[in-house]
Amino acid sequence: MADFEVSEEIVKNLKNIDLDCRSLVDVTDIFDKFKSDLKQEHSTRIFKSSLFDLFNSTSALEVNCPNLDSSLIVAESGSLYNTSLSTDALKMLFDLSSSNETSFVLFDYIMRSFNNWIKDNGSLCTNLISIKYIEEILSEYTTTLKIKTTFNSGDWIVDDLLRFFILSLLFIIKILSLNCTLNDYIREEEDIRFDSLGLNFMSEHTFQQDIKDKYRSCIDKLEFLPLKSLCNFTYCLADFLTTNMTTNSFENEVVLLEPLVDAFETLQHHRKDASDYIGTAKIPTNLKTTLPQRTYANGFPLKKITKLPINNYGILENIIEIFKSSNHLLSKENSLLGYQLTEQIYYIFTDQFQYYYDDRKLDNSTGKINALNKIFFLTRFVNADMSAINNVKIMKHITEDIKSVLFINEETEQILLSDDQLMQGPMALELQSLYQVYTEALLSNLRNQCQHRQSFSKQLLYWDSAQANIAQFEDPYSVDLASNLDKFPAISLWIYHQKLNSMAEFLLRGFSLSIYSEWEYFAIYWNAYNITSENVSLLGQFLNYNQLLLQRYETQNLNKNLKKKHKDASKRQRIKERNHGYIEQLSKKIHNLQLKIRETEIISLLCFSQVFRYVQLLVKSENKDKVLKFLKEDSSSYMYEVRFKAFESIGSPQLQKNSIGSVILSFIKDKKVDDYLHSALTKLKKLQLDLDSKYNQVPKKKDYWLRINNTIDHFLNVYLEENEESFVYTGAPDFFKIDFEVDAEKNRHEFFPTILKNSI
């Protein structure tokens, strides 16, 4: 081996290292001590240092893992997509015959990518930002904070129109991200994903100031109608959202909805004409790239670019329809109050939960309320400090809600509407709790259906607490209601009514989510029946109270009675006018209550029918003893306790949560199951609602009760059939099966799946 000479500098560095090592501490003994201490501890004990963060520490496992470490993403092999090509040059890539067709297919592909993101909480990076044109715009902005001025293609369709088209979509995303409600009503991880990008990359610019007029000019120059209609729609959507969702617009009426609706209808018409070449066009695979995931979503694993459907504009149609159906709720001039408002919000925003009637049949999610609609509605609907709903104080809504079913005197109404009473009166804490639960219950209708049902667990406790607290301020009334009309405890009983509604909704929503095992059906429907029956009884008290008051004021208004009591003619006239106002109010309340009682009784009887359909099939089963034994096991009791955990602290009404097997056995011994079922279905047939005359003003409510009517008709056709076939026991109480027809989500109600005999 050849000799070599060590330089003086190397020698000097080695000496420095030696000196540094002398100052270090040998920790070997410390670790040995820790090791010996651990041996003396219990073997199953978990040790955790306050300095140890499991979430951050496990991220080390992602390093150099190609599926988890997004920093490993590199440009795909092969040629990169060239954004500087004109539409004429792109014809060959897309294998189309004209530049007009090519330009429309390119714009349509970008729009479908946007739809794919907004449709079902898809990834923003893989759907939209992965497009090369969009990546370049964002890359230049993050570097210079300036909007890209051209793609250098020499073609104004690409350099100007396409650029403005993309920017309009980016401004839509920006305005949604800035107004996304993060207070548990809309969740980024569940409802709409921005991939934690903090999409403020256009914070230096606005749609109105930077591109609106220029984009409009480009659209007006277009002669190819399909492309013109597509660009006009994105223009109208961006203009509608950015105009109505800015801070200074919240006090004004919603504008620009009609142009948006017209633009979408025109787009739908022209897109049908373009369907032939949309389907045959060859979209270059390198138009989208996974590379932006490294820059804009580095905290997420690598995701593949998914293939786009040929037509996913159904989500846009749904978004437009919800804008149309909910726009009147945002009207300042004709603002709805109390029950009118809560009812319409309930039916509009929860009606489309029925599209999830059976997840096994779910092939798309265009039916559900989109997060875009919910963000828009919440932004416009609720004050930033949650003190008012559509510019009306929340206590005003509560008061009107109570007054829709109960007559309350002026003193009680003044207490409810007084800001002083709410802040520092003797009932301040009680009124504040009522204020909070009412707001929570109203806005929870805007959640996704899983969060909507889950929110009841918290609401039920609040309703129960509010009822108990406010009942302390109201005198108990005797059995003789006619003699104690002035002592009727209106507010606490109205809260009880709201609690009963929430309890029944909580149980029945579980069927639409398919969360119950078949052996749990009896317990759920049996308790739902008891709750709704209690509600029918309570509403009957309200009706009786209002009818007695109506009778009182009608009697007082008789001329002979007024003359006996008051000699002054002017005083008699004032009293007569006041009583006439009371009579009108009471007549409306009585009408509302009669309809409410009818609706609640229908739900109650449907639950009753499901209960006895269950028992009917069980009676005909050869293994009913084994089924009853299964229902008495600890496992089933435990599951019932889980299902009714939200009711644990609720004292009224009393529910039968356990001993379900004993209840079923008592019905079997009664031997009148078929009679009970037949009687319930007969009553349901008589109670079916005349939808056309009652629900025309609330179309979504009409749809809801149409599904109820169809369910009743279906039950009459199926449940009354006589069939003596026996059933085979397979180890669990699956002696029946659920009817999930392909069109069931449209025709029958999601709370009441048809229970069929199991022939397996």
C-alpha positions in Angstrom: 0.0 0.0 0.0 1.3 3.4 -0.9 2.4 5.7 1.9 0.5 9.0 2.3 1.2 12.2 4.3 -1.3 13.5 6.9 -1.7 17.2 6.7 -1.3 19.5 9.7 -5.0 20.6 9.4 -6.3 17.0 9.7 -4.1 16.5 12.8 -5.5 19.7 14.3 -9.1 18.6 13.8 -8.5 15.2 15.3 -7.1 16.8 18.4 -10.2 19.1 18.7 -12.5 16.0 18.5 -10.5 14.3 21.2 -10.9 17.4 23.4 -14.6 17.5 22.7 -15.1 13.9 23.7 -13.4 14.5 27.0 -16.2 17.0 27.9 -19.0 14.5 27.1 -20.9 12.5 29.8 -21.1 8.7 29.7 -24.8 7.8 30.0 -24.4 4.0 29.9 -24.9 3.6 33.7 -28.0 5.7 33.5 -29.6 3.5 30.9 -28.5 0.4 32.8 -30.3 1.8 35.9 -33.5 2.4 33.9 -33.3 -1.1 32.5 -33.0 -2.6 36.0 -35.9 -0.4 37.3 -38.2 -1.5 34.4 -37.6 -5.2 35.3 -39.0 -4.6 38.8 -42.2 -2.9 37.5 -45.4 -4.7 36.5 -45.1 -6.2 33.1 -48.4 -4.8 31.8 -47.9 -1.2 33.0 -47.6 1.5 30.3 -44.9 4.0 30.6 -45.2 7.4 29.0 -43.0 10.5 29.3 -44.6 13.9 29.2 -42.1 14.7 26.5 -43.3 11.8 24.3 -46.0 12.5 21.6 -47.2 9.4 20.0 -48.8 11.1 17.0 -45.6 13.0 16.1 -43.3 10.1 16.9 -45.0 7.7 14.7 -44.7 10.1 11.8 -41.1 8.9 11.7 -42.4 5.6 10.3 -43.4 7.5 7.1 -39.9 8.5 6.2 -38.7 6.8 3.0 -42.0 4.8 2.8 -43.2 5.3 -0.8 -46.9 5.0 0.2 -46.7 7.5 3.1 -43.8 9.9 2.6 -45.2 12.4 0.1 -41.7 14.1 -0.2 -40.8 11.1 -2.4 -43.2 12.1 -5.1 -41.4 13.0 -8.3 -42.4 14.0 -11.7 -43.8 11.1 -13.7 -41.7 9.5 -16.3 -42.4 10.5 -19.9 -43.0 13.9 -21.4 -44.8 16.5 -19.2 -48.0 18.1 -20.4 -47.3 21.3 -22.4 -49.6 24.1 -21.2 -48.4 26.5 -24.0 -50.1 24.6 -26.8 -53.0 26.3 -28.6 -56.4 24.6 -29.1 -55.4 23.9 -32.7 -52.3 22.1 -31.5 -54.3 20.2 -28.8 -56.6 18.7 -31.4 -54.2 15.9 -32.1 -53.7 15.1 -28.4 -57.4 14.9 -27.8 -58.1 13.1 -31.1 -60.9 15.5 -32.1 -61.8 17.1 -35.4 -62.1 20.8 -34.4 -60.5 23.3 -32.0 -64.0 24.2 -30.7 -64.6 20.6 -29.6 -61.1 20.4 -28.1 -61.5 23.6 -26.1 -64.9 22.5 -24.7 -63.6 19.0 -23.8 -60.6 20.6 -21.9 -62.9 23.1 -20.0 -65.4 20.4 -19.3 -62.7 18.1 -17.9 -61.6 20.8 -15.5 -65.2 21.4 -14.5 -65.9 17.7 -13.9 -62.7 17.6 -11.8 -64.2 20.4 -9.7 -67.5 18.5 -9.5 -65.7 15.4 -8.3 -64.1 17.4 -5.4 -67.3 19.1 -4.3 -69.5 16.0 -4.8 -68.3 13.7 -2.1 -65.6 15.4 -0.1 -63.0 14.3 -2.6 -59.3 15.3 -2.4 -58.7 18.8 -3.7 -55.2 18.0 -4.8 -56.0 14.8 -6.8 -59.1 16.2 -8.4 -58.3 19.8 -9.2 -54.8 21.1 -8.2 -53.3 18.1 -10.0 -54.3 19.6 -13.3 -51.2 21.1 -14.9 -52.8 24.4 -15.8 -53.9 25.0 -12.2 -50.6 23.8 -10.8 -48.8 26.5 -12.8 -51.2 29.3 -11.7 -50.8 28.3 -8.0 -47.0 27.8 -8.3 -46.6 31.3 -9.7 -48.9 32.8 -7.1 -47.1 31.3 -4.2 -43.8 32.6 -5.6 -44.8 36.1 -6.6 -48.3 36.7 -5.1 -49.4 37.7 -8.6 -51.9 36.1 -10.9 -50.4 34.4 -13.9 -51.0 36.5 -17.0 -50.6 34.0 -19.8 -49.8 30.4 -20.7 -47.8 31.7 -23.7 -49.8 29.7 -26.2 -50.6 32.6 -28.5 -54.3 31.5 -28.3 -56.6 33.7 -26.4 -58.9 30.7 -25.6 -56.0 29.2 -23.6 -54.1 32.3 -22.4 -57.2 34.4 -21.3 -60.4 32.4 -21.3 -59.0 29.2 -19.8 -57.0 31.2 -17.3 -60.1 33.2 -16.1 -62.2 30.0 -16.1 -59.7 28.3 -13.7 -59.3 31.5 -11.6 -63.1 31.6 -11.1 -63.1 28.1 -9.7 -60.2 29.0 -7.4 -62.1 32.0 -6.1 -65.1 29.8 -5.4 -62.8 27.5 -3.4 -61.3 30.5 -1.6 -64.7 32.0 -0.6 -65.9 28.6 0.7 -62.7 28.0 2.7 -62.9 31.5 4.3 -66.5 31.0 5.3 -66.4 27.3 6.2 -68.1 27.0 9.6 -65.9 25.0 11.9 -68.2 25.0 15.0 -69.3 21.4 14.6 -72.0 22.1 12.0 -69.7 21.6 9.0 -66.5 19.7 9.4 -63.6 19.8 6.9 -62.7 16.2 7.6 -66.3 14.9 7.0 -68.1 17.4 4.7 -65.7 19.3 2.6 -61.9 18.9 2.4 -59.4 21.6 1.7 -56.6 19.1 2.6 -55.4 21.6 5.3 -54.1 23.8 2.6 -55.1 27.0 4.2 -56.5 28.1 0.9 -55.8 31.8 1.2 -53.5 31.8 -1.8 -55.7 34.4 -3.5 -55.8 36.6 -0.4 -54.3 39.5 -2.4 -57.0 39.4 -5.0 -60.8 39.2 -5.4 -63.0 37.9 -8.2 -64.8 41.2 -8.6 -61.7 43.4 -8.7 -59.3 41.2 -10.6 -61.0 39.1 -13.2 -64.8 39.6 -13.3 -65.0 42.2 -16.1 -62.1 40.6 -18.1 -63.8 37.2 -17.9 -67.1 38.7 -18.9 -65.5 40.3 -22.0 -63.9 37.0 -23.0 -67.2 35.1 -22.6 -69.0 37.7 -24.8 -66.5 37.1 -27.6 -67.3 33.4 -27.7 -69.4 32.1 -30.5 -69.3 28.3 -29.7 -72.4 27.9 -27.6 -71.5 24.8 -25.5 -68.2 26.5 -24.3 -69.9 29.8 -23.9 -72.6 28.3 -21.6 -70.0 26.5 -19.5 -67.9 29.6 -19.0 -71.0 31.7 -18.3 -72.1 29.2 -15.6 -68.7 29.3 -13.8 -68.9 33.1 -14.0 -72.4 33.2 -12.5 -71.5 30.8 -9.8 -68.4 32.7 -8.8 -70.2 36.0 -8.9 -73.2 34.6 -6.9 -71.0 33.2 -4.1 -68.4 35.9 -3.8 -71.1 38.7 -3.9 -73.4 37.1 -1.3 -70.7 35.7 1.1 -68.7 38.8 1.7 -69.0 40.5 5.1 -70.7 43.6 3.9 -73.4 41.6 2.1 -74.9 39.8 5.0 -77.4 42.5 5.9 -78.7 42.5 2.3 -81.0 40.2 0.4 -79.5 37.3 -1.6 -78.9 38.5 -5.2 -77.9 37.0 -8.6 -79.8 33.6 -8.0 -81.9 33.9 -11.2 -78.9 34.4 -13.5 -77.2 31.4 -11.9 -80.3 29.2 -12.4 -80.7 30.3 -16.0 -77.0 29.8 -16.7 -77.1 26.2 -15.4 -80.2 25.3 -17.5 -78.5 26.7 -20.6 -75.4 24.7 -19.8 -77.4 21.5 -19.4 -79.1 22.0 -22.8 -75.8 22.7 -24.7 -73.9 19.9 -22.9 -76.3 17.3 -24.3 -75.3 18.5 -27.8 -71.7 17.9 -26.9 -72.1 14.4 -25.4 -70.8 12.6 -28.5 -67.3 14.1 -28.6 -67.0 14.3 -24.8 -67.3 10.5 -24.7 -64.8 9.9 -27.6 -62.1 12.4 -26.7 -58.8 11.1 -25.5 -57.8 13.1 -22.5 -53.9 13.1 -22.1 -52.9 11.1 -19.0 -50.3 13.6 -18.2 -52.8 16.5 -17.9 -53.0 15.6 -14.3 -49.9 14.8 -12.1 -49.4 13.6 -8.6 -46.5 16.1 -8.1 -48.7 18.9 -6.5 -49.4 16.6 -3.6 -45.9 17.1 -2.4 -46.3 20.9 -2.4 -50.0 21.4 -1.4 -50.8 18.3 0.7 -47.5 17.1 2.1 -49.1 15.7 5.2 -51.2 13.2 3.3 -50.2 9.8 1.8 -49.9 9.6 -2.0 -53.2 9.2 -3.7 -53.9 8.0 -7.2 -55.5 10.2 -9.8 -59.0 8.7 -10.2 -60.8 8.4 -13.5 -63.5 11.0 -13.9 -67.1 10.0 -14.8 -68.3 11.3 -18.2 -71.2 13.2 -16.6 -71.1 14.2 -12.9 -73.1 17.5 -13.2 -75.9 16.0 -11.1 -74.2 17.5 -8.0 -74.4 20.9 -9.5 -78.1 20.4 -10.3 -78.7 19.4 -6.7 -76.8 22.5 -5.4 -78.9 24.8 -7.6 -82.1 23.1 -6.4 -81.2 23.6 -2.8 -80.4 27.3 -3.5 -83.8 27.6 -5.0 -85.7 25.8 -2.2 -83.9 27.5 0.7 -83.5 31.0 -0.7 -86.9 32.1 0.7 -85.7 31.2 4.2 -83.0 33.9 3.9 -85.4 36.6 2.9 -85.2 39.6 5.2 -88.5 41.0 4.0 -90.6 37.9 4.4 -88.6 36.2 7.2 -90.2 33.2 8.8 -90.4 33.0 12.6 -90.4 30.2 15.1 -92.2 27.0 14.1 -92.6 28.0 10.5 -88.8 28.5 10.2 -87.8 25.4 12.1 -90.2 23.2 10.3 -89.1 24.3 6.8 -85.4 24.0 7.7 -86.0 20.5 9.0 -87.8 19.3 5.9 -85.5 21.0 3.4 -82.2 20.0 4.9 -83.0 16.6 6.3 -85.3 15.4 3.5 -82.3 14.3 1.4 -81.0 12.1 4.2 -83.5 9.6 2.7 -81.1 9.0 -0.2 -79.1 7.0 2.2 -82.0 4.7 2.9 -79.8 1.7 2.1 -76.0 2.2 1.7 -75.8 -1.1 -0.2 -77.7 0.5 -3.1 -75.8 3.8 -2.9 -73.9 4.4 -6.1 -73.6 8.2 -5.9 -74.2 11.0 -3.4 -75.7 13.7 -5.5 -78.9 13.5 -3.5 -77.4 14.7 -0.2 -77.2 18.3 0.9 -73.8 19.5 -0.4 -71.4 21.3 2.0 -71.4 24.2 -0.4 -75.1 24.8 0.3 -74.6 24.4 4.0 -71.6 26.8 4.2 -73.6 29.4 2.1 -76.7 29.0 4.2 -75.0 29.2 7.6 -72.9 32.2 6.5 -76.0 34.1 5.5 -78.4 32.7 8.2 -76.7 33.1 11.6 -75.0 36.2 13.0 -71.3 35.9 13.8 -71.9 36.1 17.5 -74.9 33.5 17.3 -77.2 36.1 18.8 -79.7 36.2 16.0 -81.1 34.0 13.2 -81.7 35.8 10.0 -81.5 39.1 11.8 -84.2 38.1 14.3 -83.3 37.5 18.0 -83.4 33.8 19.0 -85.7 34.4 21.9 -88.2 35.9 19.4 -88.1 32.6 17.5 -88.6 30.6 20.7 -91.6 32.8 21.7 -93.2 32.4 18.3 -92.6 28.7 18.4 -94.3 28.4 21.8 -97.2 30.6 20.6 -97.8 28.3 17.5 -99.3 25.7 19.9 -100.0 27.4 23.2 -101.6 30.6 24.3 -99.3 32.6 26.6 -100.1 35.8 28.4 -98.5 39.1 27.9 -96.4 38.9 31.0 -94.8 35.6 30.0 -94.2 36.9 26.5 -92.5 40.0 27.9 -90.2 37.8 30.1 -89.1 35.8 27.1 -88.5 38.8 24.9 -86.7 41.0 27.4 -83.0 41.3 27.1 -82.7 42.3 30.8 -84.5 39.1 31.8 -82.2 37.0 29.7 -79.1 38.6 31.1 -79.8 39.3 34.8 -83.4 38.4 35.6 -84.4 35.6 38.1 -84.8 33.2 35.2 -81.6 34.3 33.4 -79.7 31.0 33.6 -82.8 29.0 32.6 -83.6 31.2 29.7 -80.0 31.1 28.5 -80.0 27.3 28.6 -83.2 27.3 26.5 -81.6 29.8 24.1 -78.6 27.5 23.6 -80.4 24.3 23.1 -83.0 25.8 20.7 -80.2 27.2 18.5 -78.3 23.9 18.7 -81.4 21.9 17.7 -82.2 24.2 14.8 -78.7 24.4 13.3 -78.0 20.7 13.8 -80.3 20.1 10.8 -77.5 21.5 8.7 -75.1 18.7 9.8 -74.5 15.6 7.8 -76.9 12.8 8.8 -74.5 11.0 11.1 -73.6 14.1 13.0 -77.2 15.2 13.0 -78.2 12.0 14.8 -75.2 12.1 17.1 -76.1 15.7 18.2 -79.3 14.5 19.8 -77.2 12.8 22.6 -76.2 16.3 23.8 -79.5 18.0 23.0 -81.6 15.6 25.0 -79.7 16.4 28.2 -80.2 20.1 27.5 -83.9 19.9 26.8 -84.4 17.8 29.9 -82.4 20.2 32.0 -84.3 23.2 30.6 -87.6 21.6 31.3 -86.8 20.8 34.9 -85.3 24.3 35.6 -88.2 26.3 34.1 -90.8 24.1 35.7 -89.7 25.5 39.0 -91.1 28.9 38.0 -94.5 27.5 36.9 -97.4 26.5 39.2 -98.5 22.9 39.0 -102.0 22.6 37.5 -104.7 20.3 38.9 -106.6 17.6 37.0 -109.4 20.0 36.6 -107.8 22.1 33.8 -111.0 24.1 33.1 -110.8 25.6 36.6 -107.0 26.3 36.4 -106.5 27.8 32.9 -104.4 30.6 34.2 -102.0 28.2 36.0 -101.2 26.0 33.0 -97.4 25.7 32.9 -97.0 26.5 29.2 -93.2 26.8 28.7 -92.0 23.7 30.5 -94.6 21.6 28.8 -93.6 23.0 25.4 -90.0 22.1 26.2 -91.2 18.6 27.1 -92.9 18.4 23.7 -89.5 19.4 22.0 -87.7 16.7 24.1 -90.2 14.0 23.1 -89.7 15.0 19.4 -85.9 14.8 19.8 -86.1 11.4 21.6 -88.3 9.9 18.8 -86.1 11.4 16.1 -83.0 10.0 17.7 -84.3 6.5 17.8 -85.9 6.5 14.3 -83.0 8.1 12.5 -81.0 5.0 13.4 -83.1 3.0 10.9 -82.2 5.4 8.0 -78.5 4.9 8.9 -78.9 1.1 9.1 -77.1 1.0 12.5 -79.5 -1.4 14.3 -79.1 -5.2 14.2 -82.3 -7.0 13.3 -82.8 -8.3 16.8 -82.8 -4.7 18.2 -85.8 -3.7 16.1 -88.5 -4.6 18.6 -86.8 -2.6 21.5 -86.3 0.5 19.3 -89.8 0.6 17.8 -91.4 -0.3 21.2 -89.8 2.6 22.9 -90.4 5.0 20.0 -94.0 4.0 20.1 -94.2 4.9 23.9 -92.5 8.2 23.3 -94.7 9.2 20.4 -97.8 8.1 22.3 -96.8 10.3 25.2 -96.4 13.2 22.7 -99.9 12.6 21.3 -101.3 12.7 24.9 -99.3 16.0 25.6 -100.5 17.6 22.4 -104.0 16.6 23.4 -103.6 18.6 26.6 -102.4 21.6 24.6 -105.5 21.2 22.3 -107.9 21.0 25.3 -106.2 24.0 26.9 -106.6 26.2 23.8 -110.2 25.0 23.2 -111.2 25.9 26.7 -109.6 29.4 26.3 -111.3 29.8 23.0 -114.6 29.0 24.7 -113.8 31.5 27.5 -113.1 34.4 25.2 -116.1 33.6 22.9 -118.3 33.6 26.0 -116.8 36.9 27.2 -117.4 38.5 23.9 -121.1 37.9 23.9 -122.9 41.3 23.9 -125.1 40.4 26.9 -122.0 39.3 29.0 -120.1 42.5 28.1 -123.0 44.7 29.0 -123.5 43.0 32.3 -119.8 43.5 33.2 -118.9 46.8 31.6 -121.2 49.8 31.4 -118.7 52.0 29.4 -119.3 51.4 25.7 -115.8 52.3 24.7 -114.3 49.9 27.2 -116.6 47.2 26.0 -115.4 47.8 22.4 -111.7 47.6 23.5 -112.3 44.4 25.3 -114.2 42.9 22.4 -111.4 43.8 20.0 -108.8 42.3 22.3 -110.8 39.1 22.8 -111.4 38.9 19.0 -107.6 39.0 18.5 -107.3 36.2 21.1 -109.9 34.1 19.3 -108.1 34.4 16.0 -104.8 33.4 17.6 -106.4 30.4 19.4 -108.2 29.2 16.2 -104.8 29.1 14.4 -103.2 27.2 17.3 -106.1 24.7 17.4 -105.7 24.1 13.7 -101.9 23.6 14.1 -102.4 21.2 17.0 -105.0 19.1 15.2 -102.5 18.6 12.3 -99.6 17.9 14.7 -101.7 15.3 16.6 -102.6 13.6 13.4 -99.0 13.5 12.2 -97.6 12.3 15.5 -100.3 9.7 15.8 -99.4 8.3 12.4 -95.8 8.0 13.4 -96.9 6.3 16.6 -99.1 3.8 14.8 -96.3 3.0 12.3 -94.0 2.2 15.2 -96.8 0.1 16.7 -97.3 -1.8 13.5 -93.5 -2.6 13.3 -93.6 -3.9 16.9 -96.5 -6.3 16.2 -95.2 -7.3 12.7 -92.0 -8.4 14.6 -94.0 -10.4 17.1 -96.3 -11.8 14.4 -93.3 -13.3 12.5 -91.8 -14.5 15.7 -94.9 -16.4 16.7 -94.8 -18.2 13.3 -91.1 -19.1 13.8 -90.4 -22.7 14.8 -87.6 -21.4 17.1 -89.2 -18.6 19.0 -88.0 -20.1 22.3 -84.4 -19.8 21.2 -85.0 -16.3 20.0 -86.5 -15.2 23.3 -83.6 -16.9 25.1 -81.2 -14.9 22.9 -83.0 -11.6 23.8 -82.6 -12.3 27.5 -78.9 -12.9 27.3 -76.4 -10.4 28.8 -75.1 -9.4 25.3 -78.5 -8.2 24.1 -79.2 -6.3 27.4 -75.8 -4.6 27.1 -76.6 -3.5 23.5 -79.9 -2.1 24.6 -78.1 -0.1 27.3 -75.8 1.3 24.6 -78.7 2.3 22.3 -80.6 4.0 25.1 -77.5 5.6 26.8 -78.6 9.1 25.8 -81.8 8.6 27.9 -80.0 7.5 31.1 -80.6 10.8 33.0 -84.1 11.5 31.6 -86.7 10.7 34.2 -89.8 11.4 32.0 -91.1 9.6 30.1 -90.1 6.2 31.6 -88.9 3.8 29.0 -88.5 0.0 29.0 -84.9 -0.4 28.2 -84.4 -4.0 29.5 -86.6 -7.0 29.9 -87.6 -6.8 26.2 -87.9 -10.5 26.0 -90.5 -10.4 28.8 -92.5 -7.8 26.9 -92.5 -9.9 23.8 -93.5 -13.0 25.7 -96.5 -11.2 27.2 -97.7 -10.2 23.7 -97.2 -13.8 22.5 -99.3 -15.1 25.4 -102.0 -12.6 24.6 -102.7 -14.3 21.3 -104.1 -11.1 19.7 -101.1 -10.0 17.7 -102.8 -10.2 14.4 -105.7 -8.3 15.7 -103.5 -5.5 17.1 -101.6 -5.3 13.8 -104.8 -5.2 11.8 -106.3 -2.5 14.0 -103.2 -0.3 13.8 -103.1 -0.5 10.0 -106.8 0.2 9.8 -106.4 3.3 11.9 -103.4 4.4 9.7 -105.5 4.1 6.6 -108.1 6.4 8.1 -105.4 8.9 9.2 -103.6 9.2 5.8 -103.1 12.8 5.0 -104.5 14.9 2.2 -101.1 16.1 1.0 -102.2 18.4 -1.8 -104.4 20.6 0.5 -102.1 20.8 3.5 -98.5 20.8 2.4 -98.4 22.8 -0.9 -96.5 25.6 0.9 -93.8 23.3 2.1 -92.9 21.0 -0.9 -90.3 19.1 1.0 -92.8 18.4 3.8 -95.1 17.1 1.1 -92.4 14.7 -0.1 -91.8 13.5 3.5 -95.4 12.7 4.1 -95.9 11.2 0.6 -93.2 8.6 1.6 -95.2 8.0 4.8 -98.3 7.5 2.8 -96.6 5.1 0.5 -95.2 3.2 3.5 -98.7 2.8 4.9 -100.0 1.5 1.6 -97.1 -0.9 1.4 -97.7 -2.2 4.9 -101.4 -2.7 4.1 -100.4 -4.8 1.1 -97.7 -6.9 2.9 -98.5 -7.1 6.6 -102.1 -8.3 6.2 -101.2 -11.2 3.9 -101.9 -14.6 5.6 -99.0 -17.1 5.3 -98.4 -20.0 7.6 -94.8 -20.8 6.5 -92.4 -21.7 9.2 -88.9 -20.3 9.6 -85.5 -21.8 10.1 -83.4 -20.6 13.0 -79.7 -19.9 12.2 -78.3 -19.0 15.6 -79.6 -15.4 15.9 -83.1 -13.8 15.7 -82.9 -13.3 12.0 -86.3 -14.9 11.5 -87.2 -11.8 9.4 -85.5 -9.8 6.7 -85.6 -6.1 5.6 -87.1 -5.2 2.3 -84.5 -2.9 0.5 -85.9 -2.4 -3.0 -83.9 -0.4 -5.6 -86.5 2.4 -5.5 -87.4 2.1 -1.8 -85.5 5.4 -1.0 -87.9 7.3 -3.3 -91.2 5.5 -2.5 -91.2 4.6 1.1 -90.0 6.3 4.3 -86.5 5.7 5.6 -87.7 5.3 9.2 -89.9 2.3 8.5 -88.3 -0.5 6.3 -90.7 -3.3 5.5 -90.2 -6.4 7.7 -90.6 -9.5 5.6 -90.5 -13.2 6.6 -87.2 -14.9 6.1 -87.5 -17.9 3.9 -83.9 -19.0 4.4 
